[in-house]
């Protein structure tokens, strides 16, 4: 028989539950998609500018579409994308490598990896510091959103990273 009082166990349980909740707590943030109607360009910014902004290149007032995100979810998915891309880089070093990725080229992998790094940098700006990713058993499908997978790479784009969802008329 255990000599530990039930009350103590219950407190420990509650603490563990609280810690678990904190571990899985979302961080709310916003990404803004910017569309220049003159240049037809689309880019995102993590900086909120309530008074609007102009396209640096041409001076035209840009159209803005704000997207609410869970910073931790975005960060976790981006980290996983980077791990996948790292794996693909390694595969390109295998002699006789003839997977579809070889055709697409290493340059594309590098661009994708740079885009992931940049995205995570922006997410850290939003969070105001480092971000702890969700645990390994966290499933991005739990977000219940329209995830886009770039085949054959397996890189996953959340809704916030699919500008065509926010500016469907632009035809990205
Ligand atoms: Zn412009």
Boltz pocket constraint, residues with backbone or C-beta under 6 A from the ligand:
constraints:
  - pocket:
      binder: B
      contacts: [[A, 36], [A, 37], [A, 38], [A, 39], [A, 40], [A, 55], [A, 57], [A, 58], [A, 59], [A, 60]]
      max_distance: 6.0
